[in-house]
């Protein structure tokens, strides 16, 4: 039975880089766990404890060692499974690309020698072969040798395309089954251990200096960070078309979205923008206002206000279009798009909130680490791991973007 392009259409839409992001997150956690192991060794060597609790102390250290080993093993296993699956996805995509090339050759052959192939050359060739009078179609070619040549070439391209599609489907399906099984096993291998977050927070709050230790630990490159997922996913295609409107330079995309609003509404949109600037400066004073907490608040608050007034769809498209200017640095673009989304979420979760209440909610989200800012190493960090004025401006490197949504397109 033949395999058609329709059967592997899902492979064409796969994005192995997303699998890479997931794999790297698993490996990152494993590296973080490994970085904590020497600390336990130091504790064991340096602590001198005599008394009835010493035995309990030693037992707890051994349990912690076992837990860390099990966690590291499970995360590494899951990371390797995704690494292998990513490679298989890339192989499957390449096979589909080769299959499409064969099918396009078949289309050219049918178009040049026989008839218009239509959108599915393989199915059209099947239809031609099944007709009793198929030789009548070929008779126009002239010599019998030409008929045999065209038919043999069409059969070859048909079977090669089908084989490539079948191999692509099998490659992806087999690799996915193996990856799912490996990840499930890694999950089942996790230690059956639960901690009380409330107790941990109580300890952190009551021990002087511990919060500072936690802040310093956040600078570990393997600690809690937004990672490649935010950086690569929160990008939009640049729009080289620039227009001047109301004294502002806008991208063509931004201007087109604005045209959906009446003139009085456009004025309201820019009033929201000015209100967000003023509120951000009031709530996060003495900061640069770019790539930092004030910047994060401004984008999220403006997005929340626009969502309340014009709805999630329009607010998402307008604020995304605002980021389509040429040469927008990738880190800054990801930060702004991520914080815009956070603001829309706050508005949707609190539809009856007043502007002041929205501002309070956004400010608290910035303090709680629900936003992202640029850290001192010019990379994205969650907003609770970087103090105001501690960060740096983003570098100027740009990144490839995803297509913009248009009116009527489904929300992501």
Secondary structure as GFF3:
##gff-version 3
##sequence-region A 1 412
A	DSSP	three_ten_helix	5	8	.	.	.	ID=ss1
A	DSSP	alpha_helix	9	12	.	.	.	ID=ss2
A	DSSP	alpha_helix	16	46	.	.	.	ID=ss3
A	DSSP	alpha_helix	54	113	.	.	.	ID=ss4
A	DSSP	alpha_helix	121	130	.	.	.	ID=ss5
A	DSSP	alpha_helix	134	139	.	.	.	ID=ss6
A	DSSP	alpha_helix	144	188	.	.	.	ID=ss7
A	DSSP	alpha_helix	197	206	.	.	.	ID=ss8
A	DSSP	alpha_helix	210	217	.	.	.	ID=ss9
A	DSSP	alpha_helix	227	233	.	.	.	ID=ss10
A	DSSP	beta_strand	242	245	.	.	.	ID=ss11
A	DSSP	beta_strand	248	251	.	.	.	ID=ss12
A	DSSP	alpha_helix	252	258	.	.	.	ID=ss13
A	DSSP	alpha_helix	263	283	.	.	.	ID=ss14
A	DSSP	alpha_helix	293	310	.	.	.	ID=ss15
A	DSSP	alpha_helix	312	321	.	.	.	ID=ss16
A	DSSP	alpha_helix	330	349	.	.	.	ID=ss17
A	DSSP	alpha_helix	355	367	.	.	.	ID=ss18
A	DSSP	beta_strand	372	374	.	.	.	ID=ss19
A	DSSP	beta_strand	380	382	.	.	.	ID=ss20
###
